[in-house]
Amino acid sequence: MTELTQETFFAGNVTLESGETLPDARLAYCVRGTLNSAKDNAIIMPTHFGGSHEHSQYLTGSGLALDPAHYFIVTVNLIGNGVSSSPSNAGGVAFPTVTIADNVRLQKRLLVEAFGVQKLALAVGHSMGAVQAYHWGALFPDFVERVGAICGAAKISRHNDVFLQGMRGILTADPAWMNGQYEEQPVVGLRTMARAWGAWPPSSHFFRHAYYERLGYTSVDDFMERYWEATYAGMDANNVLAQIATWRSADISANELYNGDFAKALGAISARVYVMPSTSDAYFPPEDSELEVSHMRNAKLRPINSQWGHWAGSGRNPEDTDFIDRQLKELLSN
């Protein structure tokens, strides 16, 4: 794969949905491929929770649905992830709550102001990337031709929100957090949160069948220590909390366009939509996806029959990734 070059869109002072200001907002991104003369072959791929543009490239490449030889693929970093504007590089504990919709509006500015994009061929992503793709379809229905939602949802569920409140509670219970004014990372809180978090993205089947061995781990303890604890101990605590706040804001109808009418917001999506839930996902179960598809005018439900849970959409299991690629090829062919 061609080496990725991180670029930055400087958006200035941005007024957020909350009325607060995000000063000197910066949106980090990378591009692969070339924008055509009509400026209508662009694909946007927002990042997932805790990930960066570098973690999102498993769906792109020669011969894949997202082929840089045919498309202009913009992978954009979520505000708060430590690469775009985040507490760790822009404000610490004073960093404002940035909603999913705030992110998507900034992303549209990037596409239009930096590249002159006229229409999106596809908005696609996994997890919080899928949540953002849904928001693209609802907020800018005339701008988006297709949406690929992989293991995500158009609105956070009560169950999902309870999970996030629990993770936030574990992290902020560490005295070292100091109400966000820490001088050193609250490592105990981060590691403890990682242990609790580790039961959610991989399914019970993943642990039962020891699929962690396919990823190079020798035991559950090895997996929890070398993946989960190591990953979260390497994060900034306030960045984690900022992304949790963004995740909790997810609702395509919570804006002036739809005033909380979720069915109306789904019905307003004119793009062709492929919704790909994992059959074993604890965050975004297929039942939620079925409800969403029933309200959209041009959507298809394409479940990923997988034992990998939420990670079915993460690029870790080749069979699941191949299934997703086939669905995206079909979506892009029409």
Phi, psi and omega per residue, in radians:
M1 nan 2.460 3.082
T2 -1.059 2.417 3.134
E3 -1.052 2.357 -3.101
L4 -1.431 2.430 3.064
T5 -1.949 2.055 3.115
Q6 -1.334 2.295 3.105
E7 -2.162 2.900 -3.072
T8 -2.318 2.312 3.011
F9 -1.752 2.093 -3.135
F10 -1.649 1.949 -2.987
A11 -1.732 -0.059 -3.112
G12 1.316 -2.803 3.102
N13 -1.372 2.168 -3.041
V14 -1.993 2.191 3.047
T15 -1.420 2.180 -3.056
L16 -1.606 2.962 3.113
E17 -0.995 -0.569 -3.111
S18 -1.259 -0.240 -3.039
G19 1.667 -0.231 3.077
E20 -1.294 2.902 3.114
T21 -1.956 2.331 2.962
L22 -1.701 1.824 -3.040
P23 -1.317 2.503 3.077
D24 0.828 0.885 -3.058
A25 -1.090 2.383 -3.135
R26 -2.233 2.251 3.127
L27 -2.004 1.986 3.141
A28 -1.571 2.473 -3.077
Y29 -2.732 2.981 2.955
C30 -2.406 2.739 3.123
V31 -2.186 2.566 2.990
R32 -2.338 2.389 -3.119
G33 1.626 -3.073 -3.043
T34 -2.210 2.345 3.088
L35 -1.283 2.271 -3.112
N36 -1.340 3.048 -3.065
S37 -1.155 -0.537 3.104
A38 -1.370 -0.228 3.138
K39 1.009 0.719 -3.124
D40 -2.239 0.270 3.115
N41 -1.872 0.421 -3.108
A42 -1.443 2.467 3.027
I43 -2.159 2.311 3.035
I44 -1.904 2.371 -3.116
M45 -2.294 1.633 3.125
P46 -1.264 2.651 -3.094
T47 -1.391 2.875 3.119
H48 -1.668 3.072 -3.140
F49 -0.994 2.222 3.046
G50 1.342 -0.104 -3.096
G51 -1.789 2.888 3.063
S52 -2.124 -3.130 3.125
H53 -1.028 -0.495 -3.135
E54 -1.194 -0.476 -3.108
H55 -1.481 -0.072 -2.991
S56 -1.876 0.169 -2.988
Q57 -1.567 0.015 -3.088
Y58 -1.198 -0.277 3.097
L59 -1.635 -0.076 -3.082
T60 -1.958 2.609 3.079
G61 2.605 2.955 -3.131
S62 -1.073 2.245 3.132
G63 1.493 -0.174 3.099
L64 -1.559 2.948 3.127
A65 -0.996 -0.764 3.129
L66 -1.629 1.337 -3.054
D67 -1.703 2.082 -3.138
P68 -1.075 -0.260 3.071
A69 -1.235 -0.337 -3.083
H70 -2.067 -0.431 -3.022
Y71 -2.206 2.724 3.045
F72 -1.758 1.778 -2.955
I73 -1.803 2.054 -3.128
V74 -1.896 1.982 3.071
T75 -1.732 2.064 -2.980
V76 -2.038 2.395 -3.069
N77 -1.473 2.314 3.086
L78 -1.027 2.378 3.000
I79 -1.042 2.302 -3.141
G80 1.733 -0.089 -3.059
N81 -1.509 0.027 3.112
G82 1.678 -0.158 3.116
V83 -1.911 -0.947 2.917
S84 -1.275 -3.136 3.100
S85 -0.870 2.286 -3.025
S86 -2.667 2.855 3.054
P87 -0.951 -0.631 -3.076
S88 -1.221 -0.357 -3.132
N89 -2.208 0.062 -3.073
A90 -2.793 1.115 2.945
G91 2.139 -0.235 3.112
G92 1.023 -2.379 -3.050
V93 -1.151 -0.338 3.140
A94 -1.398 -0.022 -3.107
F95 -1.060 2.287 -3.070
P96 -1.324 2.862 3.027
T97 -1.294 2.157 3.133
V98 -1.945 2.056 -3.063
T99 -1.390 2.964 3.020
I100 -1.029 -0.761 -3.141
A101 -1.097 -0.678 3.070
D102 -1.005 -0.772 3.126
N103 -1.043 -0.828 -3.059
V104 -1.175 -0.659 3.091
R105 -1.116 -0.674 3.070
L106 -1.147 -0.692 3.126
Q107 -1.098 -0.657 3.105
K108 -1.143 -0.700 3.071
R109 -1.034 -0.760 3.098
L110 -0.973 -0.889 -3.078
L111 -1.104 -0.750 -3.065
V112 -1.366 -0.813 -3.029
E113 -1.360 -0.633 -3.101
A114 -1.510 -0.527 -3.005
F115 -2.216 -0.193 -3.114
G116 1.208 0.473 3.136
V117 -1.050 2.323 -3.118
Q118 -1.688 -0.504 -3.109
K119 -2.788 2.533 3.095
L120 -1.613 2.204 3.023
A121 -1.206 -0.550 -3.075
L122 -2.842 2.405 2.878
A123 -1.968 2.136 -2.995
V124 -2.502 2.574 3.071
G125 -3.078 2.913 3.099
H126 -1.885 2.436 3.042
S127 1.083 -2.118 3.094
M128 -1.113 -0.380 3.001
G129 -1.140 -0.671 3.081
A130 -1.199 -0.676 3.086
V131 -1.021 -0.745 3.108
Q132 -1.175 -0.663 3.113
A133 -1.074 -0.725 3.058
Y134 -1.016 -0.781 -3.126
H135 -1.120 -0.609 3.053
W136 -0.999 -0.825 -3.108
G137 -1.104 -0.629 -3.093
A138 -1.471 -0.662 -3.086
L139 -1.379 -0.561 -3.079
F140 -2.320 1.103 -3.034
P141 -1.070 -0.501 -3.123
D142 -1.461 -0.123 -3.058
F143 -1.772 -0.317 -2.978
V144 -2.023 2.146 -3.134
E145 -1.503 -0.594 -3.080
R146 -2.516 2.641 3.064
V147 -2.289 2.283 3.020
G148 -2.036 1.884 -3.089
A149 -1.853 1.897 -3.051
I150 -1.863 1.960 3.104
C151 0.915 0.963 3.141
G152 -2.577 -2.977 -3.104
A153 -2.688 2.819 3.115
A154 -1.493 -0.183 -3.099
K155 -2.725 2.414 3.124
I156 -1.211 2.375 3.123
S157 -1.464 2.836 3.084
R158 -1.061 -0.718 -3.132
H159 -1.078 -0.793 3.122
N160 -1.097 -0.698 -3.129
D161 -1.168 -0.659 3.083
V162 -1.074 -0.739 3.073
F163 -0.992 -0.847 -3.094
L164 -1.142 -0.657 3.074
Q165 -1.086 -0.658 3.109
G166 -1.137 -0.757 3.131
M167 -1.118 -0.722 3.111
R168 -1.102 -0.708 -3.136
G169 -1.111 -0.703 3.124
I170 -1.091 -0.826 -3.082
L171 -1.139 -0.793 -3.063
T172 -1.360 -0.151 3.073
A173 -1.340 -0.286 3.099
D174 -1.207 2.094 -3.136
P175 -0.968 -0.452 -3.125
A176 -1.218 -0.241 3.107
W177 -1.156 -0.609 3.035
M178 0.925 0.814 3.136
N179 0.941 0.576 3.091
G180 1.516 -0.037 -3.088
Q181 -1.718 0.453 -3.062
Y182 -1.134 2.607 3.014
E183 -1.704 -0.465 3.015
E184 -2.172 2.597 -3.085
Q185 -1.036 2.427 3.065
P186 -1.299 1.362 -2.955
V187 -1.131 -0.651 3.123
V188 -1.080 -0.766 3.101
G189 -1.108 -0.735 3.132
L190 -1.124 -0.764 -3.124
R191 -1.212 -0.670 3.118
T192 -1.175 -0.739 3.074
M193 -1.044 -0.721 3.131
A194 -1.042 -0.710 3.118
R195 -1.082 -0.730 3.136
A196 -1.250 -0.680 -3.106
W197 -1.143 -0.561 -3.019
G198 -1.097 -0.272 3.129
A199 -1.471 -0.154 -2.990
W200 -1.682 -0.972 -3.095
P201 -1.119 -0.876 3.031
P202 -1.329 2.511 -3.102
S203 -1.423 3.041 3.030
S204 -1.075 -0.595 3.113
H205 -1.108 -0.663 3.139
F206 -0.999 -0.752 3.133
F207 -1.343 -0.706 -3.119
R208 -1.020 -0.731 -3.088
H209 -1.674 0.162 3.073
A210 0.948 0.743 3.129
Y211 -1.153 -0.294 3.076
Y212 -1.061 -0.413 3.095
E213 -1.146 -0.531 3.098
R214 -1.177 -0.353 3.140
L215 -1.682 0.061 3.055
G216 1.709 0.233 3.138
Y217 -1.839 2.502 -2.995
T218 -1.592 -0.308 -3.086
S219 -2.818 2.994 3.070
V220 -1.058 -0.769 -3.138
D221 -1.067 -0.741 3.117
D222 -1.080 -0.753 3.117
F223 -1.085 -0.789 -3.104
M224 -1.182 -0.655 -3.103
E225 -1.372 -0.903 -3.003
R226 -1.412 -0.426 3.066
Y227 -1.749 -1.156 -2.976
W228 -1.147 -0.942 -3.118
E229 -1.139 -0.749 -3.120
A230 -1.122 -0.688 -3.131
T231 -1.132 -0.878 -3.048
Y232 -1.343 -0.514 3.072
A233 -1.167 -0.337 3.104
G234 -1.549 0.010 -3.135
M235 -1.694 2.788 3.002
D236 -1.506 2.279 -3.031
A237 -1.057 -0.762 -3.134
N238 -1.206 -0.504 3.022
N239 -1.131 -0.753 3.105
V240 -1.023 -0.802 -3.102
L241 -1.179 -0.618 3.096
A242 -1.125 -0.705 3.130
Q243 -1.238 -0.601 3.044
I244 -1.072 -0.776 3.129
A245 -1.076 -0.691 3.102
T246 -1.136 -0.777 3.121
W247 -1.031 -0.764 -3.104
R248 -1.160 -0.306 -3.135
S249 -1.427 -0.125 -2.961
A250 -1.077 2.051 3.065
D251 -3.051 1.898 -3.075
I252 -1.151 -0.215 -3.119
S253 -1.762 -0.076 -3.058
A254 -1.495 1.141 -3.127
N255 -2.774 3.095 -3.066
E256 -1.236 -0.282 3.123
L257 -1.277 -0.664 -2.974
Y258 -2.145 -0.229 3.025
N259 0.880 0.723 3.066
G260 1.481 0.032 3.130
D261 -1.497 1.641 -3.018
F262 -1.133 -0.741 3.130
A263 -1.110 -0.682 3.117
K264 -1.124 -0.722 3.141
A265 -1.116 -0.753 3.094
L266 -1.120 -0.717 -3.134
G267 -1.166 -0.359 -3.132
A268 -1.431 -0.208 3.139
I269 -1.276 1.971 -3.110
S270 -1.654 -0.219 -3.136
A271 -1.132 2.719 2.937
R272 -1.302 2.213 -3.010
V273 -2.143 2.273 2.951
Y274 -1.953 2.091 -3.138
V275 -1.827 2.121 -3.018
M276 -2.145 1.405 3.063
P277 -1.400 2.688 2.976
S278 -1.507 2.407 -3.106
T279 -1.175 -0.201 -3.118
S280 -2.141 0.427 -3.092
D281 -1.433 2.178 3.104
A282 -1.391 -0.515 3.139
Y283 -1.280 -0.920 -2.970
F284 -2.219 1.368 -3.062
P285 -1.183 2.700 -3.106
P286 -1.004 -0.517 3.138
E287 -1.052 -0.664 3.100
D288 -1.156 -0.691 3.131
S289 -1.142 -0.679 3.113
E290 -1.030 -0.757 3.128
L291 -1.083 -0.782 -3.120
E292 -1.109 -0.790 -3.137
V293 -1.062 -0.617 -3.105
S294 -1.125 -0.356 -3.117
H295 -1.751 -0.117 -3.127
M296 -1.677 2.533 -3.005
R297 -1.380 -0.391 -3.018
N298 -2.516 0.916 -3.051
A299 -2.112 2.605 3.070
K300 -2.224 2.452 3.094
L301 -1.653 2.099 -3.135
R302 -2.204 1.405 -3.085
P303 -1.122 2.506 3.022
I304 -1.592 1.890 -3.121
N305 -1.355 1.611 -2.947
S306 -2.443 2.623 3.028
Q307 -1.726 0.141 -3.077
W308 -1.621 0.112 3.095
G309 1.121 -2.483 3.134
H310 -1.086 -0.473 -3.118
W311 -1.256 -0.074 3.053
A312 -1.012 -0.520 -3.116
G313 -1.690 0.131 -2.967
S314 -1.676 -0.050 -3.112
G315 1.536 0.037 -3.086
R316 -1.441 -0.500 -3.128
N317 -1.925 1.965 -3.030
P318 -0.978 -0.654 -3.117
E319 -1.114 -0.723 3.124
D320 -1.190 -0.722 3.141
T321 -1.111 -0.675 3.097
D322 -1.115 -0.712 3.096
F323 -1.064 -0.796 -3.134
I324 -1.074 -0.756 -3.139
D325 -1.053 -0.704 3.124
R326 -1.119 -0.679 3.123
Q327 -1.166 -0.704 -3.136
L328 -1.187 -0.641 3.076
K329 -1.081 -0.730 3.113
E330 -1.151 -0.759 -3.139
L331 -1.062 -0.776 -3.102
L332 -1.302 -0.266 -3.111
S333 -1.387 -0.180 -3.101
N334 -2.135 nan nan
